[in-house]
Structure formats: structure tokens, C-alpha cells
Amino acid sequence: MTDSDDANPGPPPLMELARQLVSERTRPRDGYPKGYTKTEVPTNICSAKTLTRLESGRYRGLKVNTVLGLLRFYQTPYELADRIASLAEAARARDWCGHYASALDDGGWFYQQCEDNANYLVFHSYSLFPSLMQSPAYYRMLRDTTQVDFEADPDWVKGLEYRMARRQRWIESQRPAMFLLGEAALTISLGSERDEILADLREIAALPFADVQVVPFAAGRYELQPWTLRLLEYDDGEETVINVESPRGSGFVPVDSARGKFFTGALKVASGKSISLEDFLK
């Protein structure tokens, strides 16, 4: 690994690993309110130069044992250390996309980190509002119309708090986002909460950094229709993340792969068939 290799943007798990390592090194702790400086990390774990390369998000020569050694020194909680180690393993894989599952947990921890760090967001859903734009009224509608019995009742209060906090982080960041909805998402019965749901949706659409579009039934079938898609774009040349879900499968797709090009092309076609939410609701 040469210094010139470090100039190339790393894949998403490598960039996220870097963010986590910086966060762990600099978090406040007793006696170290600003965390550790790079020179305070013991050299038997890694040198300050190696640490700088690890924290750049571009160093593909990383070793999982080095990452684990850093996390032990930082006294990282076990659960978080396990997650960060899984990022290191995914980053070392030749086909990083195929190893994303090892970096995910039931709460979507890794996806959430990717979303929070993206500078441009795109969402497509044919029959549901993307979760980032769901209001308390919409969430109550989902709760009240759920007819399937769970082994354990979901914590709806905690779920609502999580979604609203996530949405507020996006609004405060003012990151540009495009939401592409199928007409079904708006014409399906929204129940007694309909007026409040649509009022909130109009407020989201009025944000200067939100572009809310609707693909009407009149547009006919389009390739992206059966897929839920989230596209996360980053600064500094970091690779775009495409996260998709459908009956045929789900996961992360490299944007420059054949499948990734299919989705970006399908997104462009679907967007071309769409109209603004304001025009649709007239």
C-alpha cells in the first residue's frame, strides 16, 4: 500500500469505519474531555501515521487486529466494538457489497450511519411514504391498521421517537433530498388521520431542500415500480450507496455495477414520468 493508493476514495464500509474510529478516539471520557490525540495512542497498537491513514477512510491496508487493538484502548463498549469490527471485515472484502450483511443489525444501525453522513438523498416507494418523511399521524395510521399479531408487541412509542429524531436530524442538516412516490401511496386509504397526514406532507414538500414528486397511475408501469430504493450520495468522491428492497431480494448495490446502473437508469426514467406533489394535489 502506497501513499498514492490512499488518494482513492474508499468504499462505504471503509469510510464509515473511519468515522467510527475518529468518534471513538475523540469522545469525552474521565480525564480526557476531548478524547485522545493521535500521539497518545500506544505505538505497539499502531503509529500516528497509520492511525491518520485509518481515519482517512481510504486506507485499504487495514488489519482487523489493529482496529480491535484501538477499540480496546479506547474502552469501546462491547456491542459497538463488535459492530465496528464487522465494518473492518466488510472493508477488507474484495466484494465489499456482498459483505454488508455482516455490518448490519436488526435496528438498521449501519444504514442509519450511512444515511446520516450522506449529503444528498433519494427515496422511491410505490405504496408507502418513505420513513424519513413519515409524520406522527402517518405512524399512528400504520400502528392502528396493523392487523398481524407479533410475538411481542412493538414498542410504538420508542419507534415514533426514533423516526421523529431521524427526520429532525435531516431537516436541521438541510441536506437536499428527492422523494419519488407512486400514486398508490397517496390514494390508498389513510384513514381518519388523512387530513393531518397530507398537511404534514405539504410542509415537507415546501422545504427548500426537499423535492417531492409523484408518479401518477397514468404514467403506466415503470421499471422501478416494484422496488423500494434509497440512494445516498457523499462528498469527497466517496462511493454512492444504493439500498434496495423488493420481493426478489434486498441489500446494498455498488453504483457502478450492472445492477447499480439499472437502478440509477430506472430512477431517471421514473423521475421523468413524475409530477410535483403540489400539482398532483390540486
C-alpha positions as CSV (number, residue, x, y, z in Angstrom):
1,M,0.0,0.0,0.0
2,T,1.5,3.3,-1.1
3,D,0.5,6.8,-0.2
4,S,-0.9,7.3,-3.7
5,D,-3.3,4.4,-3.0
6,D,-4.7,6.4,-0.1
7,A,-5.8,9.1,-2.6
8,N,-8.5,6.9,-4.0
9,P,-11.9,7.1,-2.3
10,G,-12.7,4.1,-0.1
11,P,-15.9,2.0,-0.3
12,P,-18.8,2.9,2.1
13,P,-17.8,0.5,4.9
14,L,-14.2,1.8,4.9
15,M,-15.4,5.4,5.1
16,E,-17.9,4.5,7.9
17,L,-15.1,2.6,9.8
18,A,-13.0,5.8,9.6
19,R,-15.8,7.9,11.0
20,Q,-16.4,5.4,13.9
21,L,-12.7,5.4,14.8
22,V,-12.5,9.2,14.9
23,S,-15.6,9.3,17.0
24,E,-14.2,6.7,19.5
25,R,-10.8,8.4,19.8
26,T,-12.3,11.9,20.3
27,R,-15.3,11.1,22.5
28,P,-15.1,12.7,26.0
29,R,-14.1,10.5,28.9
30,D,-12.9,11.0,32.5
31,G,-9.6,12.8,32.5
32,Y,-9.8,13.3,28.7
33,P,-12.6,15.7,28.0
34,K,-11.5,16.0,24.3
35,G,-10.6,12.3,23.9
36,Y,-7.1,11.2,22.9
37,T,-4.7,12.8,20.5
38,K,-3.2,10.6,17.9
39,T,0.2,10.7,19.6
40,E,-1.3,9.3,22.8
41,V,-2.3,6.0,21.2
42,P,0.4,3.4,22.1
43,T,2.8,2.7,19.2
44,N,2.5,-1.0,19.8
45,I,-1.0,-0.8,18.5
46,C,-0.3,1.5,15.6
47,S,1.8,4.6,14.7
48,A,0.3,8.0,14.4
49,K,0.8,7.8,10.7
50,T,-1.1,4.6,10.4
51,L,-3.9,6.0,12.6
52,T,-4.1,9.0,10.3
53,R,-4.5,6.7,7.3
54,L,-7.1,4.6,9.1
55,E,-9.1,7.7,9.9
56,S,-8.9,9.0,6.3
57,G,-11.3,6.3,5.1
58,R,-9.1,5.5,2.2
59,Y,-6.5,3.1,3.7
60,R,-7.3,-0.4,2.2
61,G,-4.3,-2.0,4.0
62,L,-6.0,-2.0,7.4
63,K,-5.8,-5.0,9.7
64,V,-8.8,-6.1,11.8
65,N,-6.5,-6.8,14.8
66,T,-5.2,-3.2,14.6
67,V,-8.8,-2.0,14.7
68,L,-9.6,-4.3,17.7
69,G,-6.5,-3.1,19.5
70,L,-7.6,0.5,19.1
71,L,-11.1,-0.2,20.4
72,R,-9.7,-2.0,23.4
73,F,-7.5,1.0,24.2
74,Y,-10.5,3.4,23.7
75,Q,-12.5,1.1,26.0
76,T,-15.3,1.0,23.4
77,P,-18.4,-0.8,24.7
78,Y,-18.5,-4.4,23.5
79,E,-21.6,-4.2,21.3
80,L,-20.3,-1.1,19.5
81,A,-16.8,-2.7,19.1
82,D,-18.4,-5.8,17.5
83,R,-20.2,-3.6,15.0
84,I,-17.1,-1.6,14.2
85,A,-15.1,-4.8,13.8
86,S,-17.7,-6.0,11.3
87,L,-17.1,-2.8,9.3
88,A,-13.4,-3.6,9.2
89,E,-14.1,-7.1,7.9
90,A,-16.5,-5.8,5.2
91,A,-14.0,-3.1,4.2
92,R,-11.3,-5.8,3.6
93,A,-13.5,-7.9,1.4
94,R,-12.8,-7.9,-2.3
95,D,-16.6,-7.7,-2.9
96,W,-17.5,-5.3,-0.1
97,C,-21.1,-5.2,-1.2
98,G,-21.6,-8.9,-0.6
99,H,-20.4,-8.5,3.0
100,Y,-22.6,-5.7,4.0
101,A,-24.9,-8.1,5.9
102,S,-22.2,-8.7,8.4
103,A,-22.2,-5.0,9.2
104,L,-26.0,-4.6,9.8
105,D,-28.1,-5.3,12.8
106,D,-31.9,-5.5,13.4
107,G,-32.1,-1.8,14.0
108,G,-30.5,-0.9,10.7
109,W,-27.5,0.6,12.6
110,F,-25.2,0.7,9.6
111,Y,-27.7,2.0,7.2
112,Q,-28.6,4.8,9.6
113,Q,-24.9,5.8,9.9
114,C,-24.7,5.9,6.1
115,E,-27.8,8.0,5.8
116,D,-26.7,10.5,8.4
117,N,-23.4,11.1,6.6
118,A,-24.9,11.4,3.1
119,N,-25.0,14.9,1.6
120,Y,-27.7,14.0,-1.0
121,L,-30.7,11.6,-0.5
122,V,-33.1,10.0,-2.9
123,F,-36.0,7.8,-1.9
124,H,-38.5,5.8,-4.1
125,S,-41.6,4.0,-2.8
126,Y,-44.6,2.9,-4.8
127,S,-47.2,2.5,-2.0
128,L,-45.8,3.9,1.3
129,F,-44.3,7.2,2.3
130,P,-40.6,6.8,2.8
131,S,-39.9,6.6,6.5
132,L,-37.8,9.8,6.6
133,M,-40.9,11.8,5.7
134,Q,-43.5,10.0,7.8
135,S,-45.3,12.2,10.3
136,P,-46.7,11.2,13.8
137,A,-50.1,11.0,12.2
138,Y,-48.8,8.6,9.5
139,Y,-47.1,6.5,12.0
140,R,-50.3,6.3,14.1
141,M,-52.1,5.2,11.0
142,L,-49.6,2.4,10.5
143,R,-50.0,1.3,14.1
144,D,-53.8,1.4,14.0
145,T,-54.1,-0.5,10.8
146,T,-51.6,-3.3,11.6
147,Q,-53.6,-6.5,11.9
148,V,-50.8,-9.1,12.1
149,D,-50.1,-10.4,15.6
150,F,-46.5,-10.1,16.8
151,E,-44.8,-12.5,19.2
152,A,-44.1,-9.4,21.3
153,D,-46.0,-6.1,20.9
154,P,-43.8,-3.5,19.1
155,D,-42.7,-0.5,21.2
156,W,-44.7,2.0,19.2
157,V,-43.7,4.9,21.4
158,K,-40.0,4.2,21.0
159,G,-40.5,3.6,17.3
160,L,-42.1,7.0,16.9
161,E,-39.4,8.8,18.9
162,Y,-36.7,7.1,16.7
163,R,-38.4,8.2,13.4
164,M,-39.0,11.7,14.5
165,A,-35.5,12.2,15.8
166,R,-34.2,10.8,12.5
167,R,-36.4,13.1,10.5
168,Q,-35.4,16.1,12.6
169,R,-31.7,15.4,12.0
170,W,-32.3,15.5,8.3
171,I,-34.4,18.8,8.5
172,E,-31.8,20.5,10.6
173,S,-29.0,19.4,8.3
174,Q,-30.9,20.8,5.3
175,R,-29.4,18.1,3.1
176,P,-31.1,18.0,-0.4
177,A,-33.5,15.1,-0.8
178,M,-35.8,13.8,-3.5
179,F,-38.8,11.7,-2.6
180,L,-40.4,9.9,-5.5
181,L,-43.8,8.4,-4.6
182,G,-46.1,6.2,-6.6
183,E,-49.7,7.5,-6.7
184,A,-50.8,4.5,-4.7
185,A,-49.0,5.9,-1.6
186,L,-51.5,8.9,-1.7
187,T,-54.7,7.2,-2.9
188,I,-54.7,4.3,-0.6
189,S,-57.0,4.9,2.4
190,L,-55.1,6.9,5.0
191,G,-58.0,6.6,7.5
192,S,-59.1,9.3,10.0
193,E,-55.6,10.8,10.0
194,R,-55.7,11.7,6.3
195,D,-56.0,15.5,6.6
196,E,-53.2,15.7,9.2
197,I,-51.0,13.3,7.1
198,L,-51.5,15.4,3.9
199,A,-50.9,18.7,5.8
200,D,-47.6,17.4,7.1
201,L,-46.7,16.1,3.7
202,R,-47.3,19.6,2.2
203,E,-45.0,21.1,4.9
204,I,-42.2,18.6,4.0
205,A,-42.7,19.4,0.3
206,A,-42.4,23.1,1.0
207,L,-38.9,22.8,2.5
208,P,-36.5,24.4,0.1
209,F,-34.2,21.3,0.1
210,A,-37.0,18.7,-0.4
211,D,-38.2,17.7,-3.8
212,V,-41.4,15.6,-3.5
213,Q,-42.6,14.1,-6.8
214,V,-45.4,11.7,-7.6
215,V,-45.5,9.1,-10.4
216,P,-49.2,9.0,-11.4
217,F,-51.1,5.9,-12.4
218,A,-51.5,7.4,-15.9
219,A,-47.8,7.0,-16.4
220,G,-48.3,3.2,-16.6
221,R,-45.8,0.7,-15.4
222,Y,-42.2,1.7,-14.9
223,E,-39.1,-0.5,-14.1
224,L,-38.6,0.9,-10.6
225,Q,-42.2,0.3,-9.6
226,P,-41.8,-2.9,-7.6
227,W,-38.7,-1.7,-5.8
228,T,-38.2,0.4,-2.7
229,L,-34.9,2.4,-3.3
230,R,-32.7,4.6,-1.2
231,L,-29.8,6.3,-2.9
232,L,-27.2,8.0,-0.6
233,E,-24.6,10.3,-2.2
234,Y,-21.5,11.6,-0.5
235,D,-18.9,14.4,-0.8
236,D,-15.2,13.9,-1.5
237,G,-15.7,11.2,-4.1
238,E,-16.9,8.5,-1.6
239,E,-18.9,5.8,-3.5
240,T,-22.6,6.3,-3.8
241,V,-24.7,3.7,-1.8
242,I,-27.8,2.2,-3.3
243,N,-30.0,0.3,-0.8
244,V,-33.0,-1.6,-2.4
245,E,-35.8,-3.8,-1.2
246,S,-38.2,-6.0,-3.2
247,P,-39.7,-9.5,-3.2
248,R,-36.7,-10.5,-5.3
249,G,-34.2,-9.6,-2.7
250,S,-32.7,-6.7,-0.8
251,G,-29.4,-5.2,0.2
252,F,-26.7,-2.7,-0.9
253,V,-25.7,-2.5,-4.6
254,P,-22.5,-1.0,-6.0
255,V,-23.5,2.1,-8.0
256,D,-21.0,1.2,-10.8
257,S,-22.2,-2.4,-11.2
258,A,-24.6,-3.6,-13.9
259,R,-27.4,-3.8,-11.3
260,G,-26.4,-0.4,-9.9
261,K,-26.6,1.2,-13.4
262,F,-30.0,-0.5,-13.8
263,F,-31.3,1.3,-10.7
264,T,-29.9,4.7,-11.5
265,G,-31.2,4.4,-15.0
266,A,-34.7,3.3,-13.8
267,L,-34.7,6.1,-11.3
268,K,-34.1,8.7,-14.1
269,V,-36.9,7.2,-16.1
270,A,-39.3,7.2,-13.2
271,S,-38.4,10.7,-12.3
272,G,-39.1,11.8,-15.9
273,K,-42.7,10.4,-15.5
274,S,-43.3,12.2,-12.3
275,I,-45.1,15.5,-11.4
276,S,-44.7,17.7,-8.4
277,L,-46.8,16.9,-5.3
278,E,-48.3,20.4,-5.5
279,D,-49.6,19.7,-9.0
280,F,-50.8,16.2,-8.0
281,L,-52.8,17.5,-5.1
282,K,-54.5,20.3,-7.0
